[in-house]
Amino acid sequence: MTSKSLTLVGITKRFGNVRAMDNFNLEVGIGELVALLGPSGCGKTTALRVVAGLEHQDSGKVLVGEKDISNIPAHKRNMGMVFQAYSLFPNLTVEENVGFGLQMRKVSKPVRLKKAHQLLDLVGLDSQSKRFTHQLSGGQQQRVALARALAISPQVLLLDEPLSALDAKVRTQLRDEIRRIQLELGTTTLFVTHDQEEALGIADRVGVMRNGLLEQIAAPAELYDRPATSFVAEFVGLTNQVKVKVSGGEFNAFGSNLKALPGSISSGDGIALIRPESLTVKSSKTGEGKVISTSFLGSICRVMVALADGSRITAQMDSHEAANLHSGDSVDVSVDKVPVFVK
């Protein structure tokens, strides 16, 4: 399958007085999967619809490879799109649904059936090819929708919250399947989601959006460990807000000297955004913290602790390490010496 890079240059899109995209720039490399992540109303779905040609930008350009497709209608853009709601045809069989786009392109029946069966085999549903879509589970229907989007050999695959209607276990399984298939075919892909675990788990890079702008775009590990803004630090993952005094880009927390990440305040009173897994809680008869509660989450446990100043923090630990901690226990709290964002 051939795929090309996708570039958005200076895209602005307004709905009345609301600026859904504000001079938005993005490049998705050939064969790359980029996820756009953000709260409702941040502009991520608008970005996807502009790429698809379902919305027209007020200014800016959409390029596939070096070709400007900004004014090309949606049905001529050769985009594969998968929606949250499946949008399958109930009167067609599974194989007919997958082959529908090829039929619209006047591809002969033998060729489109062969392609449909190849893709159904890829998504593990070839044995269901003669069934109607209402006879399938939600996860199976979404696999059919993915196969249909891929059948036209799209230059770019667009995924709009494709897993949000599924239960947690199926969602995780299908997320991994989408990634496997995307890597196998090498399709340039733009994936929109509000689920940070989904974005971090599937993408080569994740772009965090707010108010029509990209706050940061980076590989998942970099985005999590080195957020560029306080919004990214607080939106991606959990954080503890700890009052600190910053001097020369450094501060003290829980008895350790830590560095503030680039973009943080460099001096004065601030709030350090410390990840729960960076904190360690240990029983101590002289400890100034007291355990409020423990939450067992399988292999990990979250421990909420009240500090001497009246504030509360949450630490995340291996469950076996937290097994001896109980509500009311006195504890010491320490922190890993990793850079932290301070606002």
Secondary structure, 3 states (H helix, E strand, C coil): CCCCCEEEEEEEEEECCEEEEEEEEEEECCCCEEEEECCCCCCHHHHHHHHHCCCCCCEEEEEECCEECCCCCHHHCCEEEECCCCCCCCCCEHHHHHHHHHHHCCCCHHHHHHHHHHHHHHCCCHHHCCCEHHHCCHHHHHHHHHHHHHHCCCCEEEEECCCCCCCHHHHHHHHHHHHHHHHHHCCEEEEEECCHHHHHHHCCEEEEEECCEEEEEECHHHHHHCCCCHHHHHHCCCCEEEEEEEECCEEEECCEEEEECCCCCCCEEEEEEECHHHEEEEECCCCCEEEEEEEEECCEEEEEEECCCCCEEEEEEEHHHHCCCCCCCEEEEEECCCCEEEC
